[in-house]
Amino acid sequence: MQIRNRAQSDRRNHLYQSVRFWLILLLSVCCLSGTGVLNADDNDSIQHSFLGVGKANRAVIIGEDGTIEWKFDMPASDGWVLPSGNVLLALYGTQNFPHGGVVEVDRKTKQIVFQYKGQQKEISTVQPLPDGTFLVAELGPQPRAIVINRQGEIVKTTPLQCQTENTHMQTRMLRVLPDGNYIAPHLLDFAVKEYDPASGEVVKVIATDERGREKRDWPFTAIRLKNGNTLIACTNGNRIIETDPAGKIVWSVTNDDLGETLFADACGAQRLPNGNTVIASYRAKGDQVKLFEVTPDKKVVWRYAGMKSGFHHFQILTTNGKPIKENTWK
């Protein structure tokens, strides 16, 4: 009888330990997925923190553990964490900024320490420049690239050559290049144009409609890489392309390459120093993946599925606790 009772006790103890193990494992997975950081099938060693901007999500800083570390309750389409720690944002239209605008926000107090109010229809992008000024894309009947100083004064204007029927779709991530030229993705023109800001002349055009305009490969983000190539996020076309200096596609990635549906309106993109590319899926909702990182051989190594809406753009801030220094590649 004692032997039988001991055997029954051993079986109960074994069953208890098994159930306890699986409950702990299940709770761990649930806690991890609640943060939005989903790396179970990818590279568990990669963790990013980032600034994310959008209409629904507003401007947020997400920690490497997936938690919201900071939030500014205004809709934004572009943004940067500055060396001072302040956050620079291009705003959508609001009551106080009816035609959009640019603000610099003190990260600790959330007070606006600098502002510029748009003068046409909307402001789509902003980039901090080394001399303390800001490059801004202003959309409207006369689309233009402007440089504003810390007093909110326009110190340089370059007209943008794009369609004027749909002002919202004129241009997005306007950026200055190392040689001083501007690069502007013009969505409904299906073209990334490089401008000489002094003359306003278009010195280079990269077309994005080689698959046919019905694919809606509208260029949203265009990044000139150190090797002279250009990385382009093609929004509704749900693909990223990289072109050589002649405009020939030398690399691309789509959902078909990934074997799953992660692209959902590819707006923002960033090329990391390690050669990987992080992509924003603006139309992602609920528990769908909002940001993901792919290698040059098209392997997904990181993904973020937190919050309930996608981001227009983002800035990767740290990877595994180390700051990313080359954030102009966005």
C-alpha positions as CSV (number, residue, x, y, z in Angstrom):
1,M,0.0,0.0,0.0
2,Q,2.8,2.4,0.8
3,I,4.5,1.7,-2.5
4,R,1.2,2.3,-4.4
5,N,0.6,5.6,-2.5
6,R,4.2,6.7,-3.1
7,A,3.8,6.0,-6.9
8,Q,0.5,7.9,-7.0
9,S,2.2,10.8,-5.1
10,D,5.1,10.8,-7.6
11,R,2.7,10.9,-10.5
12,R,0.8,13.8,-9.0
13,N,4.0,15.7,-8.4
14,H,5.2,15.1,-11.9
15,L,1.9,16.3,-13.3
16,Y,2.0,19.4,-11.0
17,Q,5.5,20.2,-12.2
18,S,4.5,19.8,-15.9
19,V,1.4,22.0,-15.5
20,R,3.5,24.6,-13.6
21,F,6.1,24.7,-16.4
22,W,3.6,25.2,-19.2
23,L,1.7,27.9,-17.2
24,I,4.9,29.8,-16.6
25,L,5.8,29.5,-20.3
26,L,2.4,30.7,-21.4
27,L,2.4,33.7,-19.0
28,S,5.9,34.6,-20.3
29,V,4.8,34.6,-23.9
30,C,1.6,36.6,-23.0
31,C,3.7,39.2,-21.2
32,L,6.1,39.5,-24.1
33,S,3.4,39.8,-26.7
34,G,1.7,42.5,-24.6
35,T,4.6,44.8,-25.2
36,G,4.4,44.4,-28.9
37,V,7.9,43.0,-29.3
38,L,7.5,39.7,-31.2
39,N,10.8,38.0,-31.9
40,A,10.0,34.4,-31.2
41,D,10.6,33.3,-34.8
42,D,13.2,35.9,-35.6
43,N,16.5,37.0,-33.9
44,D,15.9,37.2,-30.2
45,S,19.1,39.1,-29.7
46,I,17.8,42.2,-31.5
47,Q,15.9,44.9,-29.5
48,H,15.2,48.5,-30.7
49,S,13.9,51.6,-29.1
50,F,12.4,54.1,-31.5
51,L,10.5,57.4,-32.0
52,G,7.2,56.7,-33.9
53,V,5.0,59.3,-35.5
54,G,1.5,59.1,-37.0
55,K,-2.0,60.4,-36.8
56,A,-3.6,57.9,-34.5
57,N,-0.6,57.1,-32.4
58,R,0.6,60.7,-32.1
59,A,4.3,61.0,-31.3
60,V,5.7,58.3,-29.0
61,I,9.0,56.9,-27.9
62,I,8.9,53.1,-27.5
63,G,11.5,51.4,-25.3
64,E,13.4,48.3,-26.2
65,D,11.0,46.3,-24.0
66,G,8.1,47.6,-26.1
67,T,6.7,49.9,-23.4
68,I,5.7,53.6,-24.1
69,E,8.3,55.7,-22.5
70,W,7.1,59.1,-23.8
71,K,4.1,60.5,-25.7
72,F,3.2,63.9,-27.1
73,D,-0.5,64.2,-27.9
74,M,-0.4,65.8,-31.4
75,P,-0.6,64.1,-34.8
76,A,2.8,64.1,-36.6
77,S,4.1,62.8,-39.9
78,D,7.9,63.2,-39.4
79,G,10.1,63.5,-36.4
80,W,13.6,63.4,-34.8
81,V,15.0,63.0,-31.3
82,L,17.6,65.8,-31.3
83,P,21.0,65.5,-29.5
84,S,19.6,67.7,-26.7
85,G,16.9,65.1,-26.1
86,N,14.2,67.4,-27.4
87,V,11.8,66.0,-30.0
88,L,11.4,67.8,-33.4
89,L,8.0,67.1,-35.2
90,A,6.3,67.9,-38.4
91,L,2.6,68.3,-37.4
92,Y,-0.6,67.6,-39.2
93,G,-3.3,70.3,-39.2
94,T,-4.7,70.9,-35.7
95,Q,-6.7,73.8,-34.1
96,N,-3.6,75.6,-33.2
97,F,-1.8,74.7,-36.4
98,P,-4.6,74.7,-39.0
99,H,-2.1,74.3,-41.9
100,G,0.3,72.0,-40.1
101,G,3.5,73.1,-38.6
102,V,6.9,72.3,-37.0
103,V,7.5,72.1,-33.3
104,E,10.4,71.3,-31.0
105,V,9.2,69.8,-27.8
106,D,11.1,69.7,-24.5
107,R,11.1,66.0,-23.7
108,K,10.9,66.4,-19.9
109,T,8.2,69.2,-19.7
110,K,6.5,68.6,-23.0
111,Q,6.5,72.3,-23.5
112,I,6.9,73.6,-27.1
113,V,10.2,75.6,-27.3
114,F,10.1,76.3,-31.0
115,Q,7.3,76.5,-33.5
116,Y,6.5,77.3,-37.1
117,K,3.0,77.5,-38.6
118,G,2.4,76.3,-42.1
119,Q,1.4,79.0,-44.6
120,Q,-0.3,76.8,-47.3
121,K,-2.2,73.6,-47.0
122,E,0.0,71.4,-44.8
123,I,3.5,70.5,-43.7
124,S,4.7,67.0,-44.4
125,T,8.3,66.8,-43.3
126,V,11.1,68.4,-41.3
127,Q,14.8,67.7,-41.0
128,P,17.2,69.4,-38.6
129,L,20.3,70.9,-40.3
130,P,23.8,71.2,-38.9
131,D,23.7,75.0,-38.6
132,G,20.6,74.9,-36.4
133,T,18.0,75.6,-39.1
134,F,15.3,73.3,-40.4
135,L,14.4,72.0,-43.8
136,V,10.7,71.8,-44.3
137,A,8.3,70.6,-47.0
138,E,5.3,72.8,-47.4
139,L,2.4,71.6,-49.5
140,G,-0.2,73.6,-51.4
141,P,-0.8,75.6,-54.6
142,Q,2.9,76.4,-54.6
143,P,4.7,73.4,-53.1
144,R,8.1,74.3,-51.8
145,A,11.1,73.3,-49.8
146,I,11.9,76.0,-47.2
147,V,14.6,76.5,-44.7
148,I,13.5,78.2,-41.5
149,N,15.7,79.6,-38.7
150,R,15.2,79.5,-34.9
151,Q,13.1,82.7,-35.1
152,G,10.7,81.0,-37.5
153,E,11.8,83.1,-40.4
154,I,12.1,81.6,-43.9
155,V,15.7,82.0,-45.1
156,K,15.6,79.9,-48.3
157,T,12.9,78.8,-50.6
158,T,13.1,76.2,-53.4
159,P,9.9,75.5,-55.5
160,L,9.1,71.8,-55.9
161,Q,8.1,70.6,-59.3
162,C,5.2,68.2,-58.8
163,Q,1.5,68.0,-59.4
164,T,-0.8,70.5,-57.6
165,E,-4.2,68.8,-58.0
166,N,-3.8,66.7,-54.8
167,T,-1.7,68.7,-52.3
168,H,-1.7,66.0,-49.7
169,M,0.1,63.7,-52.1
170,Q,2.7,66.1,-53.3
171,T,5.8,65.1,-51.4
172,R,6.8,63.4,-48.1
173,M,10.3,62.8,-46.7
174,L,12.2,65.7,-48.2
175,R,15.8,65.5,-47.2
176,V,19.1,67.4,-47.8
177,L,22.0,65.4,-49.2
178,P,25.7,65.7,-48.1
179,D,26.4,67.8,-51.2
180,G,23.6,70.3,-50.3
181,N,21.1,69.1,-52.9
182,Y,17.6,68.1,-51.9
183,I,15.9,64.7,-52.5
184,A,12.1,64.7,-52.6
185,P,9.7,61.7,-53.2
186,H,6.7,63.0,-55.2
187,L,4.0,60.4,-54.7
188,L,1.5,60.9,-57.5
189,D,4.3,61.9,-59.9
190,F,5.8,58.4,-59.3
191,A,9.2,60.0,-59.1
192,V,12.0,60.8,-56.7
193,K,13.6,64.1,-57.8
194,E,16.9,65.6,-56.8
195,Y,17.0,69.4,-56.7
196,D,19.7,72.0,-56.8
197,P,18.3,74.3,-54.1
198,A,20.0,77.4,-55.4
199,S,18.5,77.2,-58.9
200,G,15.5,75.0,-58.3
201,E,16.7,72.8,-61.2
202,V,15.9,69.1,-61.1
203,V,19.2,67.4,-61.6
204,K,18.1,63.7,-61.3
205,V,14.8,61.8,-61.5
206,I,14.2,58.2,-60.3
207,A,11.0,56.8,-61.6
208,T,9.0,54.3,-59.5
209,D,6.3,53.2,-62.0
210,E,8.2,50.5,-64.0
211,R,5.6,48.0,-62.9
212,G,2.7,50.2,-64.1
213,R,1.0,52.9,-62.3
214,E,-1.9,50.6,-61.3
215,K,0.6,49.1,-58.7
216,R,0.6,52.5,-56.9
217,D,4.3,52.5,-56.2
218,W,4.1,56.0,-54.7
219,P,7.5,57.0,-53.3
220,F,7.2,58.1,-49.7
221,T,10.7,57.8,-48.3
222,A,13.9,58.2,-50.4
223,I,17.3,57.8,-48.7
224,R,20.6,58.4,-50.5
225,L,23.0,55.8,-49.2
226,K,26.7,56.2,-48.8
227,N,27.4,54.1,-51.9
228,G,25.4,56.4,-54.0
229,N,22.3,54.1,-54.2
230,T,18.9,55.3,-53.3
231,L,16.5,53.4,-51.0
232,I,12.8,54.1,-51.7
233,A,9.7,53.1,-49.8
234,C,6.8,52.6,-52.2
235,T,3.8,52.9,-49.9
236,N,0.7,51.3,-51.6
237,G,2.9,49.2,-53.8
238,N,4.0,47.4,-50.6
239,R,7.6,47.1,-51.5
240,I,11.0,48.7,-50.9
241,I,13.5,49.2,-53.7
242,E,17.1,50.2,-53.9
243,T,18.3,51.8,-57.1
244,D,21.8,52.5,-58.4
245,P,22.9,56.0,-59.4
246,A,21.5,55.3,-62.9
247,G,18.1,54.5,-61.4
248,K,18.3,50.8,-62.0
249,I,16.7,48.6,-59.3
250,V,19.5,46.5,-57.7
251,W,17.5,45.2,-54.6
252,S,13.9,45.0,-53.6
253,V,11.7,43.3,-51.0
254,T,8.0,42.5,-50.9
255,N,5.6,40.3,-49.0
256,D,6.3,37.6,-51.5
257,D,9.9,37.6,-50.6
258,L,9.1,37.4,-46.9
259,G,6.5,34.6,-47.2
260,E,4.0,36.5,-45.0
261,T,2.0,39.7,-45.1
262,L,4.1,42.3,-43.2
263,F,3.9,45.1,-45.8
264,A,0.8,47.2,-45.4
265,D,1.4,50.6,-47.0
266,A,5.2,51.0,-46.6
267,C,5.7,54.6,-45.7
268,G,8.7,55.2,-43.5
269,A,12.0,53.3,-43.9
270,Q,15.4,53.5,-42.3
271,R,18.7,51.8,-43.4
272,L,20.7,50.8,-40.3
273,P,24.5,50.9,-40.1
274,N,24.6,47.1,-40.3
275,G,22.9,47.2,-43.7
276,N,19.5,46.0,-42.5
277,T,16.3,48.0,-43.4
278,V,13.5,48.8,-41.0
279,I,10.1,49.4,-42.6
280,A,6.9,50.9,-41.3
281,S,3.5,49.5,-42.3
282,Y,1.2,52.5,-41.9
283,R,-2.1,50.6,-42.5
284,A,-1.4,47.9,-39.9
285,K,-4.1,47.7,-37.3
286,G,-4.7,45.9,-34.0
287,D,-2.1,43.2,-33.3
288,Q,-0.6,43.4,-36.8
289,V,3.1,44.1,-37.2
290,K,3.7,47.9,-37.4
291,L,7.5,47.9,-37.9
292,F,9.9,45.2,-39.1
293,E,13.5,44.8,-39.9
294,V,14.9,42.8,-42.8
295,T,18.4,41.8,-43.8
296,P,19.9,42.2,-47.3
297,D,19.0,38.5,-47.9
298,K,15.4,39.3,-46.9
299,K,15.2,37.6,-43.5
300,V,13.0,39.2,-40.9
301,V,15.1,39.6,-37.7
302,W,12.9,42.0,-35.6
303,R,9.3,43.1,-35.5
304,Y,7.1,45.4,-33.4
305,A,3.3,44.8,-33.1
306,G,2.4,47.1,-30.3
307,M,-0.1,50.0,-30.3
308,K,-3.3,49.7,-32.4
309,S,-2.3,51.8,-35.4
310,G,0.6,52.0,-37.8
311,F,3.3,54.7,-38.0
312,H,3.9,57.1,-40.9
313,H,7.6,57.3,-40.0
314,F,10.0,56.5,-37.2
315,Q,13.6,56.9,-36.0
316,I,15.5,53.9,-34.5
317,L,17.2,55.3,-31.4
318,T,19.0,52.4,-29.8
319,T,19.8,48.7,-30.5
320,N,20.4,46.5,-27.5
321,G,21.1,49.6,-25.4
322,K,23.5,51.3,-27.8
323,P,22.6,54.5,-29.6
324,I,22.3,54.5,-33.4
325,K,24.5,57.3,-34.6
326,E,23.6,57.4,-38.3
327,N,20.0,58.5,-38.0
328,T,20.2,60.7,-41.1
329,W,19.5,57.6,-43.1
330,K,15.7,57.9,-42.7
